[in-house]
Amino acid sequence: MAHKCNTEFTRFTKRDIFESMRIEDNNFRNRLIVFGRYPVPGKTKTRLIPLLGPAGAAEIQKILMEKILIEVKQAAARHGSEVEVCFSDGSEVKMEAWLGSGVLFSPQSSGDLGRRMFSAFCRAFDSGCHRVVLMGTDVPGLTASYLERALNALEKHDLVIGPSTDGGYVLIGLTNPANVFEYIDWGTDLVLAQTKDLANHLTLDVHLLDPLKDIDTPDDYQKWRPGMRLQDPYLSVIIPALNEAKHIESSIRSARSKDSEVIVVDGGSSDNTVALAEYAGARVLKSQHGRSSQQNHGARIANGKVLLFLHADTILPEGYVDPVFEALMDPLTTIGAFRFKTDGDSLTMRFISFMTNLRARYLKLPYGDQGLFIRKSLFQSTGGFPEVLIAEDLFLVKALSKKGRVRIVPADIVTSARRWQEIGVARTILINQMIAVGCYLGVPPGFLARFYRSPRRRKQKRSI
């Protein structure tokens, strides 16, 4: 017989009723609820931000959630349990894109932590469940066997608690909708003791599991991962440069972030590009000239989990790490880029930006001056940029588009209009489109390089 909750804390929708009917039809007697949030830099694992940066802290939340869900699914398969991810932030669409199908996704209700957890329990019991276990996501030691012990304990006890070592708990399970969540000082070391007192007042039979360690503070993180390099950033911005003294400082300043390192790879500049880059705070490397070689060299020594390749005359948008992080939340995204814009404000330049973004969106071929970004592990396994004379960015994008999604994030990157001004707008448009279409059709890069270089050579001859 299904338990009925006092719905003072819960408002049910048609979707809740449909899910309840579906669960009862499938005879699910147990539900395992993962209580967490969609990772958002700056809003997730905030106590770890001073140590890891906003995106680095959100990445830890992402890793912990994925690990927990693997263990939960294993336990659920052995006990015939329904799995629900009860989340804050994000949306059901984003959660499913990140974690996949096969589980229920539901937003957390309003109110403090106790009200939100009680609401999740009420929804499970009103759908016909007999044993319900809810757990947090910041517990790397929580395993499938630990969850199975919790479910087994509920065969003999009314309430099971998995204590945390800081005086709270990492898991709680019930066989009826008893409200053991009121008048609790959440976030303090009194949580476990107050919950036990309330359970005794309600005459519940309580069983305690072994205590586990959760990850909340920088000290917790360092004990969990003692060998990790704490100075490693989430993202490495790699800038190939050659005689870019006029633009390099602006590009570096736009790339500086709590979550990023900036690496300038100089290809033999004869001006003061290197000195200006060092002054602006970048790490400067020397490499043989050639954009592919320079970018690959920077990638080899980069410490970030994500690589972003930035042209030396291009400016990143403010807060650029956030859309990069969001794009890579989708595991099917292989490579991404920003929307294209130039620093020229004429009607012609705006038209060029419009057409470039159409090409990037529909042909899935963004240029390198759109700020390509990719997970470092995938970049390495792919072999990096091909060592070609021209269009190394387009050839890499084309190869990766066959393995997953090319994502264009909703933020503008601004590149210099100098090439259009030097060569001429019409000619530059024609050359760019010929190179893009040629790359799309598999034309050899050596042949495409002729179109890119010949206008500059003619311009140089006329200036002599």
TARAZI-V620931 format. One record per pair of residues at least 6 apart in sequence whose C-alpha atoms are under 8 Angstrom apart, sorted by sequence separation. I is the first residue (numbers start at 1). GAP is how many residues later the second one is. D is the distance in whole Angstrom. If there is no record, write none. Layout:
I:GAP:D + I:GAP:D
This chain:
75:6:8 + 76:6:7 + 109:6:8 + 110:6:6 + 154:6:7 + 163:6:4 + 164:6:6 + 184:6:8 + 185:6:6 + 199:6:8 + 214:6:7 + 215:6:6 + 222:6:8 + 256:6:7 + 277:6:8 + 278:6:6 + 287:6:7 + 288:6:7 + 327:6:7 + 328:6:8 + 344:6:8 + 359:6:7 + 360:6:4 + 366:6:8 + 386:6:6 + 400:6:8 + 438:6:8 + 439:6:8 + 37:7:8 + 42:7:7 + 49:7:7 + 76:7:7 + 109:7:5 + 125:7:8 + 153:7:7 + 162:7:6 + 163:7:6 + 184:7:6 + 199:7:7 + 241:7:8 + 255:7:7 + 277:7:7 + 287:7:6 + 342:7:7 + 359:7:7 + 360:7:8 + 385:7:6 + 46:8:7 + 49:8:6 + 108:8:6 + 124:8:7 + 161:8:7 + 162:8:6 + 163:8:7 + 266:8:7 + 299:8:7 + 342:8:8 + 385:8:7 + 420:8:6 + 48:9:6 + 96:9:8 + 161:9:8 + 162:9:5 + 215:9:8 + 327:9:7 + 341:9:8 + 357:9:8 + 386:9:7 + 397:9:8 + 419:9:7 + 44:10:8 + 73:10:7 + 95:10:7 + 109:10:7 + 150:10:6 + 161:10:6 + 162:10:6 + 184:10:6 + 196:10:8 + 252:10:7 + 274:10:7 + 287:10:7 + 356:10:8 + 385:10:8 + 386:10:7 + 438:10:7 + 43:11:8 + 46:11:7 + 72:11:7 + 121:11:7 + 150:11:8 + 161:11:5 + 184:11:7 + 342:11:7 + 385:11:6 + 42:12:5 + 45:12:6 + 108:12:8 + 160:12:6 + 161:12:6 + 324:12:8 + 341:12:5 + 384:12:8 + 41:13:5 + 42:13:7 + 44:13:7 + 45:13:6 + 92:13:6 + 159:13:7 + 160:13:5 + 264:13:7 + 285:13:8 + 340:13:6 + 435:13:6 + 41:14:5 + 44:14:5 + 92:14:7 + 159:14:6 + 160:14:7 + 181:14:7 + 295:14:7 + 434:14:8 + 40:15:8 + 41:15:8 + 43:15:8 + 45:15:8 + 92:15:8 + 159:15:5 + 180:15:6 + 41:16:7 + 42:16:8 + 45:16:7 + 91:16:8 + 158:16:6 + 159:16:7 + 340:16:7 + 435:16:8 + 41:17:5 + 44:17:7 + 117:17:8 + 133:17:7 + 158:17:5 + 340:17:6 + 40:18:6 + 85:18:7 + 87:18:7 + 133:18:7 + 157:18:8 + 158:18:7 + 180:18:6 + 237:18:7 + 264:18:6 + 266:18:7 + 268:18:7 + 339:18:6 + 39:19:5 + 84:19:6 + 85:19:6 + 86:19:6 + 87:19:6 + 88:19:6 + 132:19:8 + 154:19:7 + 168:19:8 + 180:19:6 + 262:19:8 + 263:19:6 + 264:19:6 + 265:19:6 + 266:19:6 + 267:19:6 + 268:19:7 + 39:20:7 + 83:20:5 + 84:20:4 + 85:20:5 + 86:20:5 + 87:20:5 + 88:20:6 + 131:20:7 + 154:20:7 + 168:20:7 + 262:20:5 + 263:20:5 + 264:20:5 + 265:20:5 + 266:20:5 + 267:20:5 + 268:20:7 + 431:20:6 + 432:20:8 + 82:21:7 + 83:21:6 + 84:21:6 + 85:21:6 + 86:21:6 + 87:21:5 + 154:21:7 + 167:21:7 + 168:21:6 + 261:21:8 + 262:21:6 + 263:21:6 + 264:21:6 + 265:21:6 + 266:21:6 + 267:21:5 + 268:21:6 + 431:21:6 + 39:22:6 + 84:22:7 + 86:22:6 + 151:22:8 + 167:22:4 + 168:22:7 + 169:22:7 + 263:22:7 + 265:22:6 + 267:22:4 + 39:23:6 + 131:23:7 + 150:23:7 + 166:23:6 + 167:23:6 + 168:23:5 + 169:23:6 + 237:23:7 + 239:23:8 + 241:23:7 + 266:23:8 + 267:23:7 + 38:24:8 + 167:24:6 + 168:24:5 + 178:24:8 + 235:24:6 + 236:24:5 + 237:24:6 + 238:24:6 + 239:24:6 + 240:24:6 + 241:24:6 + 242:24:6 + 167:25:6 + 233:25:8 + 234:25:5 + 235:25:5 + 236:25:5 + 237:25:5 + 238:25:5 + 239:25:5 + 240:25:5 + 241:25:5 + 242:25:5 + 243:25:8 + 244:25:8 + 248:25:7 + 252:25:7 + 368:25:5 + 167:26:8 + 233:26:5 + 234:26:6 + 235:26:7 + 236:26:6 + 237:26:6 + 238:26:6 + 239:26:6 + 240:26:6 + 241:26:6 + 242:26:6 + 243:26:5 + 245:26:7 + 367:26:6 + 368:26:8 + 233:27:5 + 236:27:7 + 238:27:7 + 240:27:7 + 242:27:5 + 243:27:6 + 244:27:8 + 245:27:6 + 249:27:6 + 253:27:7 + 267:27:7 + 367:27:6 + 233:28:6 + 241:28:8 + 243:28:6 + 245:28:4 + 248:28:7 + 249:28:6 + 252:28:7 + 266:28:7 + 366:28:7 + 36:29:8 + 163:29:7 + 243:29:7 + 244:29:6 + 248:29:6 + 252:29:8 + 265:29:6 + 337:29:7 + 340:29:8 + 365:29:6 + 243:30:6 + 252:30:7 + 265:30:7 + 340:30:6 + 139:31:7 + 242:31:7 + 245:31:7 + 249:31:6 + 339:31:6 + 366:31:7 + 241:32:8 + 265:32:8 + 338:32:5 + 365:32:6 + 423:32:7 + 66:33:7 + 265:33:6 + 337:33:6 + 338:33:6 + 364:33:8 + 365:33:7 + 423:33:7 + 86:34:8 + 136:34:6 + 264:34:8 + 337:34:5 + 338:34:7 + 364:34:8 + 34:35:8 + 135:35:6 + 136:35:7 + 263:35:7 + 337:35:5 + 135:36:4 + 336:36:6 + 337:36:6 + 423:36:7 + 134:37:6 + 135:37:6 + 335:37:7 + 336:37:5 + 364:37:7 + 133:38:7 + 134:38:5 + 335:38:6 + 336:38:7 + 133:39:6 + 134:39:6 + 263:39:8 + 335:39:5 + 32:40:7 + 133:40:4 + 334:40:6 + 335:40:8 + 132:41:5 + 133:41:7 + 334:41:8 + 131:42:7 + 132:42:6 + 170:42:7 + 364:42:6 + 371:42:7 + 394:42:7 + 398:42:7 + 131:43:6 + 132:43:7 + 261:43:8 + 370:43:6 + 32:44:7 + 131:44:5 + 170:44:7 + 260:44:7 + 334:44:8 + 391:44:7 + 395:44:7 + 130:45:6 + 131:45:8 + 159:45:7 + 161:45:8 + 163:45:7 + 394:45:7 + 130:46:7 + 158:46:6 + 159:46:6 + 160:46:6 + 161:46:6 + 162:46:6 + 163:46:7 + 165:46:6 + 369:46:7 + 157:47:8 + 158:47:5 + 159:47:5 + 160:47:5 + 161:47:5 + 162:47:5 + 163:47:7 + 164:47:5 + 165:47:6 + 166:47:8 + 242:47:8 + 361:47:7 + 157:48:5 + 158:48:6 + 159:48:6 + 160:48:6 + 161:48:6 + 162:48:6 + 163:48:5 + 164:48:5 + 165:48:6 + 360:48:8 + 391:48:7 + 30:49:8 + 32:49:7 + 34:49:8 + 36:49:7 + 37:49:8 + 38:49:7 + 40:49:8 + 157:49:6 + 160:49:7 + 162:49:6 + 163:49:6 + 164:49:6 + 165:49:8 + 324:49:7 + 30:50:7 + 31:50:5 + 32:50:6 + 33:50:6 + 34:50:6 + 35:50:6 + 36:50:6 + 37:50:5 + 38:50:6 + 39:50:8 + 157:50:6 + 162:50:7 + 164:50:7 + 29:51:8 + 30:51:5 + 31:51:5 + 32:51:5 + 33:51:5 + 34:51:5 + 35:51:5 + 36:51:5 + 37:51:5 + 38:51:5 + 39:51:8 + 125:51:7 + 240:51:6 + 28:52:7 + 29:52:7 + 30:52:6 + 31:52:6 + 32:52:6 + 33:52:6 + 34:52:6 + 35:52:6 + 36:52:7 + 37:52:6 + 38:52:5 + 125:52:7 + 28:53:6 + 31:53:7 + 33:53:7 + 37:53:8 + 28:54:6 + 153:54:7 + 240:54:6 + 391:54:7 + 122:55:6 + 240:55:6 + 314:55:7 + 316:55:8 + 390:55:6 + 121:56:7 + 239:56:7 + 389:56:6 + 390:56:7 + 38:57:7 + 238:57:7 + 311:57:7 + 388:57:6 + 389:57:6 + 310:58:7 + 311:58:6 + 388:58:7 + 390:58:7 + 23:59:8 + 118:59:8 + 150:59:7 + 309:59:7 + 310:59:7 + 390:59:5 + 149:60:8 + 238:60:6 + 251:60:8 + 255:60:8 + 310:60:8 + 311:60:7 + 389:60:6 + 118:61:7 + 238:61:7 + 251:61:6 + 254:61:6 + 255:61:6 + 310:61:5 + 251:62:6 + 254:62:5 + 259:62:7 + 309:62:5 + 310:62:7 + 335:62:7 + 390:62:8 + 118:63:7 + 251:63:6 + 254:63:7 + 308:63:6 + 309:63:5 + 117:64:8 + 248:64:5 + 251:64:5 + 254:64:7 + 308:64:6 + 309:64:6 + 247:65:6 + 248:65:7 + 250:65:7 + 251:65:7 + 308:65:4 + 335:65:7 + 115:66:7 + 236:66:6 + 247:66:5 + 307:66:5 + 308:66:7 + 334:66:6 + 335:66:8 + 114:67:5 + 115:67:8 + 236:67:7 + 247:67:8 + 306:67:7 + 307:67:5 + 334:67:7 + 114:68:6 + 235:68:8 + 236:68:5 + 244:68:7 + 306:68:6 + 307:68:6 + 349:68:8 + 68:69:6 + 75:69:5 + 79:69:8 + 235:69:4 + 236:69:8 + 238:69:7 + 244:69:7 + 306:69:4 + 307:69:6 + 334:69:7 + 337:69:8 + 339:69:6 + 74:70:6 + 75:70:7 + 114:70:8 + 142:70:7 + 233:70:7 + 234:70:5 + 235:70:6 + 236:70:6 + 237:70:6 + 238:70:6 + 239:70:6 + 240:70:7 + 241:70:8 + 305:70:6 + 306:70:5 + 334:70:5 + 335:70:7 + 336:70:5 + 337:70:6 + 338:70:5 + 339:70:7 + 68:71:8 + 71:71:8 + 72:71:8 + 73:71:8 + 141:71:6 + 232:71:6 + 233:71:5 + 234:71:5 + 235:71:5 + 236:71:5 + 237:71:5 + 238:71:5 + 239:71:5 + 240:71:6 + 241:71:6 + 305:71:6 + 333:71:6 + 334:71:6 + 335:71:5 + 336:71:4 + 337:71:5 + 338:71:5 + 339:71:7 + 341:71:6 + 343:71:6 + 365:71:7 + 65:72:5 + 68:72:7 + 71:72:5 + 72:72:6 + 75:72:6 + 114:72:8 + 141:72:7 + 232:72:6 + 233:72:7 + 234:72:6 + 235:72:6 + 236:72:6 + 237:72:6 + 238:72:6 + 239:72:6 + 240:72:7 + 304:72:7 + 305:72:8 + 332:72:5 + 333:72:4 + 334:72:6 + 335:72:6 + 336:72:6 + 337:72:6 + 338:72:7 + 339:72:6 + 340:72:6 + 341:72:6 + 342:72:5 + 343:72:6 + 344:72:8 + 64:73:6 + 65:73:7 + 67:73:7 + 71:73:5 + 75:73:6 + 113:73:7 + 139:73:7 + 140:73:8 + 235:73:7 + 237:73:7 + 239:73:6 + 332:73:6 + 333:73:6 + 336:73:7 + 338:73:6 + 339:73:5 + 340:73:6 + 341:73:5 + 342:73:5 + 343:73:5 + 344:73:6 + 64:74:6 + 68:74:7 + 139:74:6 + 140:74:7 + 333:74:7 + 338:74:6 + 339:74:6 + 340:74:7 + 341:74:6 + 342:74:6 + 343:74:6 + 64:75:7 + 68:75:8 + 72:75:7 + 139:75:4 + 140:75:8 + 338:75:6 + 340:75:8 + 342:75:6 + 61:76:8 + 64:76:6 + 138:76:5 + 139:76:6 + 61:77:7 + 138:77:5 + 299:77:8 + 352:77:8 + 138:78:7 + 327:80:7 + 327:82:7 + 324:85:7 + 235:86:8 + 323:86:6 + 33:87:8 + 323:87:7 + 296:88:6 + 323:88:8 + 296:89:6 + 295:90:8 + 320:91:8 + 293:92:8 + 31:93:7 + 292:93:6 + 292:94:7 + 293:94:7 + 317:94:7 + 292:95:6 + 317:95:6 + 292:96:7 + 316:96:8 + 317:96:6 + 316:97:5 + 317:97:8 + 31:98:7 + 315:98:6 + 316:98:7 + 10:99:7 + 29:99:7 + 30:99:5 + 33:99:8 + 35:99:7 + 290:99:8 + 314:99:7 + 315:99:5 + 28:100:8 + 29:100:5 + 30:100:6 + 31:100:7 + 32:100:6 + 33:100:6 + 34:100:6 + 35:100:6 + 36:100:6 + 292:100:6 + 314:100:6 + 315:100:6 + 28:101:7 + 29:101:5 + 30:101:5 + 31:101:5 + 32:101:5 + 33:101:5 + 34:101:5 + 35:101:5 + 36:101:6 + 314:101:4 + 29:102:6 + 30:102:6 + 31:102:6 + 32:102:6 + 33:102:6 + 34:102:6 + 35:102:7 + 313:102:6 + 314:102:6 + 24:103:7 + 30:103:8 + 32:103:8 + 34:103:7 + 313:103:6 + 20:104:8 + 23:104:7 + 24:104:6 + 23:105:8 + 9:106:6 + 20:106:7 + 21:106:7 + 16:107:8 + 20:107:4 + 19:108:8 + 20:108:7 + 9:109:7 + 10:109:5 + 9:110:6 + 17:110:8 + 12:111:8 + 7:112:8 + 10:112:7 + 10:113:8 + 7:115:7 + 6:116:8 + 5:117:5 + 4:118:8 + 5:120:7 + 4:121:7 + 5:121:7 + 3:122:6 + 4:122:5 + 2:123:6 + 3:123:6 + 2:124:6 + 2:125:7 + 3:125:7 + 2:126:5 + 3:126:8 + 1:127:7 + 2:127:7 + 3:127:8 + 2:128:7 + 51:167:6 + 48:168:7 + 47:169:7 + 48:169:6 + 47:170:6 + 48:170:5 + 45:171:7 + 47:171:7 + 5:172:6 + 3:173:7 + 4:173:7 + 3:174:7 + 56:177:7 + 52:178:7 + 56:178:5 + 51:179:7 + 52:179:8 + 55:179:6 + 53:180:8 + 52:181:7 + 53:181:8 + 56:203:7 + 54:204:7 + 55:204:6 + 53:205:5 + 54:205:7 + 53:206:5 + 52:207:8 + 98:231:6 + 98:232:5 + 97:233:6 + 98:233:6 + 97:234:8 + 55:266:7 + 55:267:7 + 55:270:7 + 41:281:6 + 40:282:8 + 41:284:8 + 40:286:8
